[in-house]
Amino acid sequence: MDDKSHVSLEQQLCLVCGTSFDTGNILLDRRLRASMKHHTTTGWGLCPEHQRLFSEGFVALVECDPQRSGTPSGSGLMKPDQAYRTGRLAHLKRDAFARVFNVPVAAEQPCVFVELGVIEQLQAMVPATD
């Protein structure tokens, strides 16, 4: 039995957590050929949870292991599919991010990839509450 069809449900991968999520879009093969699987991943986006945080003014810090990640492009920027995510995340307000790292982050940029240990250093900067 062939599981392919001329329609498919679009999915994207979350830039922050790397999980796939439904976009709610339906894809159609215009020649009506059975060329697509039930779900088709079309690229990168933000899952509903991380889209909400981005809309509230947060930047996600995604910890990546440089030893397991792919080689950055000539510009020195790592592409999302090259990043080996460790699963550790932190979210900072944009103004706090700019103060802590002394660099602004573009308004349309939802996340940055950080090396091992950066999130631990940030946690050490937060005073303990009783």
Sequence and secondary structure as in RCSB ss.txt:
>XXXX:A:sequence
MDDKSHVSLEQQLCLVCGTSFDTGNILLDRRLRASMKHHTTTGWGLCPEHQRLFSEGFVALVECDPQRSGTPSGS
GLMKPDQAYRTGRLAHLKRDAFARVFNVPVAAEQPCVFVELGVIEQLQAMVPATD
>XXXX:A:secstr
    BSEEEEEEEETTT  EEEEEEEEE TT  S B SEEEEEEE  HHHHHHHHTTEEEEEEE TTTS    TT
S   TTT  EEEEEEEEEHHHHHHHHSS   TT  EEEE TTHHHHHHHHS    
